[in-house]
Structures are given as structure tokens and as C-alpha cells.
């Protein structure tokens, strides 16, 4: 079986589209389609179901991807190591949400970047959960951190840690709120406060309201900025209330720059996962980073 055909097949399987696979491979879409048809003729089985938007693998397609992808990844690793003969360092490509990756993962992993015979070079990129998993599946990353467990057998996820969310605002807003008005079915004392969020859909505030108050927030975003560190800066400056990870807001809470507006008995949590392509933990630098982050997470609050 031609390895080039297998490489094209795995790329299509990961991308979920002939068009996206062609762009990743630097080929035309007709060339990708032709290679997949050739492989299907050789196997005597269809590998994908063509749909209006992209393709879906058949059972045979999933089985072939599960068997072939780790070996193809290993061959790519050997090739890259051979080309980088002047350096003993391998490169780990990490992806994840900007705040958690910058504040938690990168400080932990930089301890492994020394040239001690077991270290590696580190390259990081940021993105949302969907972008990160798509990039990992397409082979752009070696290790991803996300808040969603991927489906299917192509990617393997391991729980890393839980993140507690806290409702905060500058002290002047807390002074205007009568906390006795908070009720189990709503938060009327908070509804008139401006909101700082990362997206117009208010993902953090909505999740908090649903978990703690069993309702949807009536407010809309006053300040929308796509980085939780910027959300914290705006909340500290008095722009309004925000729902933030406790680890990110802990220092500001300790200094009194923001205060917790509510302390529920069971705070909302969000789970982070370490995700790799199935089979790639056989590569020493990926396995070492994976294990190191799990160890580091035991000390994170």
C-alpha cells in the first residue's frame, strides 16, 4: 500500500473535508479525491461517506485511521529528527486557551526546555476549543489543552484539573448590592450591573447563572474582550461584574482590587483535558510533557 495514499487518507480523516485536506497537503482537491478513490479501489471498501459539507468516515475508514495514523505520525517524527541533526532537542507543539496556557501550562513546561538530553524545544499557539482540536487532529500540534472531551478514537483525552469560577467586581459595585436579595432561583440584585465578558453570548456568566441561580442572565455585555486577563483588568477598573477562574483572579481578590459578589456552597467548575492524537504518547517528548503537566496540576489550586 502506497504511504502517500495513506498520508492523504489520514489527513482527510482528520480534516473531515477533501478541501481542507488539500490545503493542508498542498495538493489540489481533485488530486486528493483521486488518491482516496485509488485507495478505496485497492481496499475494495468505501472509506468516506460524501456529504454536502465535508465527509464522514465509514466504520472501515475509522478502523484504518486508528491503525495507520500513529505509525504515520511516528514516521514524520523520525523524518523531522533526522533533518534536525544539528540539535538533540525535539520540538513540542502545544496548543490551548491563551489564559490557562500562559498562566499554568507554559511556566510548568519551560522547566523541560533545557538541553539535558531529555529536554525539548517548545512552540505554543492559542485558540478556542474547536480550533485547538481541529489543529491537533490535522497534525499541527502535538499536545492540546481543552475544555471539551473529543469524540471518536482519533484523539485521546486525559482529565488534567478542575477550574473554579468566581463572580467578581470592583469594590464600589459590591457596596451597591444588597446581598440579602440573592435568591436560589435568581439574582435580581445583580441584574442591573454592567457585564464584562469574552464573547457576546456571555459564556462564563451564563454558565455561572445556570449553575448557581438556575436561570439565564437578563443582562447583556457592556465590555466584550476575547481574553480573560483583559476581562479581569476591566473588572478591576470598575467596568462591571465578571465571572473568572479563581486562579486568575486570586491575586486581585487578595489585594482587594476586586471582591467576590457571591460565594455559592458548590462553586461552578470547568474541567481541562490533555489531548493527544491516539498513539503519539509513544513519542518520548510528548509523553514527558503529558506526564509533567499532570504532576504540575496536583499543585494548582
Phi, psi and omega per residue, in radians:
X1 nan 2.322 -3.096
X2 -1.210 2.189 3.141
X3 -1.136 -0.526 3.117
X4 -1.120 -0.668 3.095
X5 -1.149 -0.708 3.113
X6 -1.118 -0.704 3.130
X7 -1.086 -0.756 3.102
X8 -1.120 -0.735 3.126
X9 -1.045 -0.844 -3.113
X10 -1.107 -0.663 3.132
X11 -1.135 -0.744 3.085
X12 -1.109 -0.730 -3.137
X13 -1.060 -0.739 -3.126
X14 -1.281 -0.653 -3.078
X15 -1.414 -0.457 -3.120
X16 1.267 0.290 -3.080
X17 -2.846 2.399 3.042
X18 -1.127 -0.659 -3.101
X19 -1.135 -0.847 3.135
X20 -1.155 -0.658 3.120
X21 -1.120 -0.717 3.124
X22 -1.056 -0.716 3.121
X23 -1.136 -0.709 3.137
X24 -1.172 -0.591 -3.084
X25 -1.572 -0.199 -3.082
X26 1.279 0.522 3.140
X27 -2.035 2.923 3.009
X28 -1.408 2.734 3.120
X29 -1.094 -0.722 3.082
X30 -1.032 -0.610 3.122
X31 -1.158 -0.725 3.105
X32 -1.122 -0.801 3.122
X33 -1.020 -0.752 -3.140
X34 -1.100 -0.735 -3.136
X35 -1.146 -0.702 3.123
X36 -1.147 -0.707 3.105
X37 -1.115 -0.685 3.100
X38 -1.075 -0.777 3.138
X39 -1.140 -0.689 3.113
X40 -1.117 -0.655 3.102
X41 -1.163 -0.700 3.137
X42 -1.113 -0.674 -3.109
X43 -1.488 -0.350 -3.103
X44 1.251 0.347 -3.122
X45 -2.440 2.543 3.003
X46 -1.284 2.433 -3.125
X47 -1.801 -0.405 -3.117
X48 -2.424 2.613 2.971
X49 -1.765 2.079 -3.113
X50 -1.328 2.316 3.128
X51 -2.229 3.028 -3.113
X52 -1.056 -0.653 3.135
X53 -2.174 1.654 3.084
X54 1.520 -2.856 -3.121
X55 -2.358 2.716 3.082
X56 -2.114 2.253 -3.122
X57 -1.197 2.529 2.993
X58 -1.348 3.059 3.092
X59 -1.039 -0.731 3.096
X60 -1.106 -0.694 3.119
X61 -1.084 -0.755 3.104
X62 -1.107 -0.729 -3.134
X63 -1.122 -0.744 3.137
X64 -1.140 -0.735 3.129
X65 -1.096 -0.736 -3.122
X66 -1.086 -0.632 -3.127
X67 -1.418 -0.694 -2.979
X68 -1.509 -0.621 -2.991
X69 -1.011 -0.833 -3.132
X70 -1.041 -0.635 -3.126
X71 -1.247 -0.677 3.082
X72 -1.140 -0.714 3.080
X73 -1.064 -0.692 3.130
X74 -1.142 -0.663 3.102
X75 -1.142 -0.703 3.080
X76 -1.080 -0.718 3.125
X77 -1.079 -0.760 3.115
X78 -1.088 -0.734 3.139
X79 -1.096 -0.796 -3.123
X80 -1.135 -0.689 3.118
X81 -1.138 -0.687 3.130
X82 -1.147 -0.652 3.127
X83 -1.238 -0.488 -3.115
X84 -1.680 0.875 -3.021
X85 -1.214 -0.312 -3.115
X86 -1.407 -0.192 -3.094
X87 -2.277 2.421 3.103
X88 -1.500 -0.105 -3.093
X89 -1.484 2.252 2.961
X90 -1.522 2.884 -3.107
X91 -1.954 2.228 3.048
X92 -1.746 2.166 3.110
X93 -1.771 1.933 -3.068
X94 -1.896 2.491 3.086
X95 -2.415 2.590 3.122
X96 3.110 -3.119 3.094
X97 -1.141 2.486 -2.994
X98 -1.034 -0.755 -3.030
X99 -1.226 -0.896 -3.100
X100 -1.147 -0.712 3.139
X101 -1.113 -0.758 -3.112
X102 -1.255 -0.698 -3.029
X103 -1.511 -0.492 -3.047
X104 -1.993 -1.058 -2.953
X105 -1.209 -0.861 -3.059
X106 -1.107 -0.780 3.081
X107 -1.012 -0.600 3.122
X108 -1.244 -0.761 -3.040
X109 -1.321 -0.413 -3.136
X110 -1.085 -0.348 3.072
X111 -1.174 -0.300 -3.102
X112 -1.752 0.108 -3.059
X113 -1.608 0.062 3.112
X114 -1.286 2.720 -3.136
X115 -1.536 1.309 -3.116
X116 -1.921 0.240 -3.093
X117 1.593 -0.338 3.117
X118 -2.128 -0.030 -3.094
X119 -1.367 3.108 3.118
X120 -2.614 2.747 2.967
X121 -1.362 2.675 -3.026
X122 -2.217 2.281 3.042
X123 -2.229 2.238 -3.076
X124 -2.118 2.564 3.021
X125 -2.438 2.690 -3.070
X126 -1.962 2.633 3.080
X127 -3.099 2.975 3.083
X128 -1.373 3.098 -3.026
X129 -1.046 -0.767 -3.102
X130 -1.155 -0.808 -3.141
X131 -1.083 -0.708 -3.101
X132 -1.133 -0.796 -3.126
X133 -1.201 -0.645 3.082
X134 -1.103 -0.742 3.122
X135 -1.146 -0.652 3.102
X136 -1.151 -0.806 -3.136
X137 -1.093 -0.602 -3.128
X138 -1.403 -0.074 3.093
X139 1.588 0.151 3.133
X140 -1.342 -0.440 -3.127
X141 -2.167 2.743 3.055
X142 -1.703 -0.579 -3.035
X143 -2.517 2.321 -3.121
X144 -2.210 2.599 3.040
X145 -2.012 2.200 -3.100
X146 -2.577 2.993 -3.130
X147 -1.911 0.181 3.099
X148 -2.231 2.378 3.082
X149 -1.441 2.126 -3.093
X150 -1.219 2.676 3.094
X151 -1.633 2.792 3.080
X152 1.505 3.066 -3.060
X153 -1.686 -0.091 -3.054
X154 -1.262 -0.549 -3.136
X155 -2.048 2.515 3.132
X156 -2.068 2.229 -3.094
X157 -1.987 2.460 3.083
X158 -2.213 2.194 3.099
X159 -0.997 2.363 -3.120
X160 -1.853 -0.971 -3.123
X161 -2.890 2.890 3.051
X162 -1.824 2.492 -3.128
X163 -1.980 2.120 3.114
X164 -1.495 2.408 3.111
X165 -1.834 2.474 -3.094
X166 -2.304 2.473 3.132
X167 -1.591 2.052 -3.023
X168 -2.276 2.841 3.017
X169 -2.858 2.907 3.051
X170 -1.117 2.641 -3.068
X171 -0.945 -0.565 -3.076
X172 -1.137 -0.524 3.090
X173 -1.287 -0.641 3.141
X174 -1.105 -0.590 -3.131
X175 -1.163 -0.402 -3.105
X176 -1.598 -0.031 -3.079
X177 -1.843 2.288 3.003
X178 -1.566 1.757 -3.042
X179 -1.084 -0.331 3.113
X180 -1.200 -0.230 3.135
X181 -1.445 -0.180 3.128
X182 -1.145 2.352 -3.121
X183 -2.234 2.821 -3.107
X184 -1.147 -0.457 -3.093
X185 -1.793 0.132 3.122
X186 3.137 3.061 -3.137
X187 -2.416 1.168 -3.061
X188 -1.079 -0.498 -3.119
X189 -1.211 -0.318 -3.091
X190 -1.748 -0.231 -2.968
X191 -1.157 -0.439 -3.107
X192 -1.561 -0.036 -3.141
X193 -1.404 2.494 3.030
X194 -1.139 2.713 -3.051
X195 -2.119 2.388 3.034
X196 -1.934 2.234 -3.044
X197 -2.557 3.016 -3.129
X198 -1.624 -0.250 -3.095
X199 -2.697 2.700 -3.127
X200 -1.031 -0.476 -3.128
X201 -1.334 -0.051 3.130
X202 0.916 1.006 -3.040
X203 -1.098 -0.712 -3.096
X204 -1.308 -0.769 3.138
X205 -1.144 -0.745 -3.134
X206 -1.102 -0.732 3.137
X207 -1.129 -0.708 3.134
X208 -1.136 -0.826 -3.118
X209 -1.062 -0.737 -3.127
X210 -1.151 -0.686 -3.086
X211 -1.324 -0.723 -3.004
X212 -1.643 -0.753 -3.037
X213 -1.852 -0.086 3.118
X214 0.997 0.760 3.105
X215 -2.761 3.042 3.075
X216 -1.687 2.526 3.106
X217 -1.197 2.454 3.124
X218 -1.522 -0.269 -3.066
X219 -1.365 2.857 3.004
X220 -2.059 2.875 -3.095
X221 -1.239 2.306 3.048
X222 -1.609 -0.746 3.063
X223 -2.178 2.175 3.105
X224 -2.066 2.112 -3.136
X225 -2.521 2.256 -2.946
X226 -1.464 0.821 3.077
X227 -2.746 2.174 -3.081
X228 -1.107 -0.491 3.089
X229 -1.173 -0.629 3.070
X230 -1.249 -0.608 3.055
X231 -1.038 -0.789 3.118
X232 -1.079 -0.755 3.140
X233 -1.073 -0.715 3.134
X234 -1.205 -0.705 3.105
X235 -1.120 -0.712 3.104
X236 -1.072 -0.640 -3.140
X237 -1.330 -0.077 3.073
X238 1.698 0.283 -3.083
X239 -1.254 -0.362 3.126
X240 2.645 -2.983 3.130
X241 -1.422 2.763 3.109
X242 -2.639 2.672 3.010
X243 -1.886 2.117 -3.020
X244 -2.337 2.723 2.980
X245 -1.074 2.445 -3.116
X246 -1.104 -0.654 -3.126
X247 -1.079 -0.558 -3.097
X248 -1.386 -0.520 -3.086
X249 -1.783 -0.008 -3.031
X250 -1.029 -0.791 -3.105
X251 -1.138 -0.737 3.121
X252 -1.137 -0.629 3.064
X253 -1.145 -0.753 -3.140
X254 -1.108 -0.623 -3.133
X255 -1.448 -0.127 -3.134
X256 1.381 0.235 3.122
X257 -1.269 -0.530 2.970
X258 -2.347 2.805 3.094
X259 -2.254 2.696 3.066
X260 -1.360 2.174 -3.121
X261 -1.413 -0.339 -3.103
X262 -2.763 2.445 3.122
X263 -2.169 1.540 -3.112
X264 -1.189 2.697 3.134
X265 -1.082 -0.648 3.100
X266 -2.140 1.743 -3.095
X267 -1.227 2.613 3.080
X268 -1.112 2.459 3.135
X269 -2.175 2.669 3.018
X270 -2.320 2.322 -3.077
X271 -1.668 2.354 3.017
X272 -1.736 2.550 3.121
X273 -2.157 2.555 2.898
X274 -1.624 2.241 -3.061
X275 -2.199 2.347 3.071
X276 -2.329 2.844 2.951
X277 -1.250 2.363 -3.090
X278 -0.952 2.243 3.119
X279 1.729 -0.322 -3.046
X280 -1.394 -0.161 3.050
X281 -1.211 -0.099 3.004
X282 -1.277 -0.273 3.105
X283 -1.441 2.177 -2.976
X284 -0.999 -0.731 -3.068
X285 -1.217 -0.593 3.086
X286 -1.230 -0.755 3.132
X287 -1.092 -0.696 -3.114
X288 -1.173 -0.750 3.116
X289 -1.129 -0.716 3.129
X290 -1.050 -0.845 -3.135
X291 -1.179 -0.669 -3.108
X292 -1.134 -0.725 3.120
X293 -1.152 -0.655 3.091
X294 -1.110 -0.701 3.100
X295 -1.152 -0.772 -3.127
X296 -1.082 -0.610 -3.077
X297 -1.136 -0.428 -3.129
X298 -1.167 -0.364 -3.137
X299 -1.719 -0.071 3.141
X300 -1.424 2.376 3.105
X301 -1.385 nan nan
